[in-house]
Amino acid sequence: MTEPVGIRVEGVRFGYPGRPVLRGVDMSVEPGELTALIGLNGCGKSTLLRIAAGLLRPDEGRVLLGGDDLARLSRRATARRVALLHQSAPAVPGMTVRQLVRQGRYAARGPLGMLREGDDPVVRRALRDVGVADWAERDVDALSGGERQRVRLAMALAQDTRVLLLDEPTTYLDLHHQLDVLQTVVRLREERGLTVVLVLHDLAHAARFAERIVALRDGRVVADGPPKEVVTPGLLADVLRVAGRVGQDPEGGWPVCYPDHPLQGLANDNRIH
Ligand SMILES: Nc1ncnc2c1ncn2[C@@H]1O[C@H](COP(=O)(O)OP(=O)(O)OP(=O)(O)O)[C@@H](O)[C@H]1O
């Protein structure tokens, strides 16, 4: 197993035209840590992951992967270090699951765009990791939303990077497969020394599976720490705009939330400019 790699986000500011999103984000993820990123819709979680994956350049600040400044790395060098599962992975009509997952190997391609020897085992392993090997020859178009989501995860794993950024990896999944995917991520993190950041809307999952929770609001990090310290009624109110109680799982010890009702005033509070 290779040494895990840490991520440092330093003073990152970013906006889309007319829409400031990140207003000075500092976040440090230790090598091998599993961090959950939480916050309201539109607060900038996906944008932050895209910046950490090198797909967007920050207007200010920088991202370091294992000490390397992303701004100094080529597209291919970045793709060898960090993989992003995002919500809109491309699928060409008629593409099979195996073909889509092979797209995750693009960072390893040689100068002529050919897959190098040894790539297929990585693709096969990625298909197995998320339990989709039996569908390898199926058309991606013919998969359900949840099935496609697992294939997207396999595609990210096929990139075979030490840093994995997962944007809502449990979207579309039934409860069985949500837990299955999260446990798979935990297992792979341990087995392969991965550093993982995942965006989760389900605070129960974040509290149970993550070692660390980072909460975004108004374009800044407003809470950062282990679930037991961070998950409080104040976090529910201030970050997720719900009133609720927080207890503790009697067996696992992790925080358990009992959300009650949405708090008013979201439209104003979520407006950051
Ligand atoms: N390509 C884009 N062009 C312009 N604005 C964008 C673009 N992508 C996102 N935005 C805006 O930037 C803000 C942050 O979006 P982002 O997708 O990062 O939020 P998020 O926290 O991931 O939201 P969600 O929980 O809904 O997925 C939103 O207001 C969104 O409308």
The ligand as an SDF file (V2000), in Angstrom:
LIG
                    3D

 31 33  0  0  0  0  0  0  0  0999 V2000
  -21.6220   26.3940  -14.0880 N   0  0  0  0  0  0  0  0  0  0  0  0
  -22.2080   27.2760  -13.2710 C   0  0  0  0  0  0  0  0  0  0  0  0
  -22.4520   28.5370  -13.6810 N   0  0  0  0  0  0  0  0  0  0  0  0
  -23.0310   29.4550  -12.8770 C   0  0  0  0  0  0  0  0  0  0  0  0
  -23.4070   29.1980  -11.5960 N   0  0  0  0  0  0  0  0  0  0  0  0
  -23.1810   27.9590  -11.1390 C   0  0  0  0  0  0  0  0  0  0  0  0
  -22.5720   26.9310  -11.9390 C   0  0  0  0  0  0  0  0  0  0  0  0
  -22.4790   25.7900  -11.1920 N   0  0  0  0  0  0  0  0  0  0  0  0
  -23.0110   26.1040   -9.9940 C   0  0  0  0  0  0  0  0  0  0  0  0
  -23.4380   27.3880   -9.9570 N   0  0  0  0  0  0  0  0  0  0  0  0
  -24.0310   28.0870   -8.8030 C   0  0  0  0  0  0  0  0  0  0  0  0
  -23.0300   28.1170   -7.7890 O   0  0  0  0  0  0  0  0  0  0  0  0
  -23.6260   27.8680   -6.5280 C   0  0  0  0  0  0  0  0  0  0  0  0
  -22.9310   26.6630   -5.8710 C   0  0  0  0  0  0  0  0  0  0  0  0
  -23.2360   25.5040   -6.6250 O   0  0  0  0  0  0  0  0  0  0  0  0
  -22.7320   24.0690   -6.1660 P   0  0  0  0  0  0  0  0  0  0  0  0
  -23.1820   23.1100   -7.2180 O   0  0  0  0  0  0  0  0  0  0  0  0
  -21.3030   24.1380   -5.8440 O   0  0  0  0  0  0  0  0  0  0  0  0
  -23.5540   23.8630   -4.8200 O   0  0  0  0  0  0  0  0  0  0  0  0
  -23.7650   22.5610   -3.9210 P   0  0  0  0  0  0  0  0  0  0  0  0
  -23.4910   22.9780   -2.5160 O   0  0  0  0  0  0  0  0  0  0  0  0
  -22.9810   21.4340   -4.4590 O   0  0  0  0  0  0  0  0  0  0  0  0
  -25.3240   22.3100   -4.1150 O   0  0  0  0  0  0  0  0  0  0  0  0
  -26.2280   20.9610   -4.0730 P   0  0  0  0  0  0  0  0  0  0  0  0
  -26.2800   20.5310   -2.6400 O   0  0  0  0  0  0  0  0  0  0  0  0
  -27.5520   21.4660   -4.5640 O   0  0  0  0  0  0  0  0  0  0  0  0
  -25.5950   19.9520   -4.9950 O   0  0  0  0  0  0  0  0  0  0  0  0
  -25.1090   27.6660   -6.7740 C   0  0  0  0  0  0  0  0  0  0  0  0
  -25.7690   28.9000   -6.5280 O   0  0  0  0  0  0  0  0  0  0  0  0
  -25.1910   27.3270   -8.2380 C   0  0  0  0  0  0  0  0  0  0  0  0
  -26.4130   27.7840   -8.7940 O   0  0  0  0  0  0  0  0  0  0  0  0
  1  2  1  0
  2  3  1  0
  2  7  2  0
  3  4  2  0
  4  5  1  0
  5  6  2  0
  6  7  1  0
  6 10  1  0
  7  8  1  0
  8  9  2  0
  9 10  1  0
 10 11  1  0
 11 12  1  0
 11 30  1  0
 12 13  1  0
 13 14  1  0
 13 28  1  0
 14 15  1  0
 15 16  1  0
 16 17  2  0
 16 18  1  0
 16 19  1  0
 19 20  1  0
 20 21  2  0
 20 22  1  0
 20 23  1  0
 23 24  1  0
 24 25  2  0
 24 26  1  0
 24 27  1  0
 28 29  1  0
 28 30  1  0
 30 31  1  0
M  END
$$$$
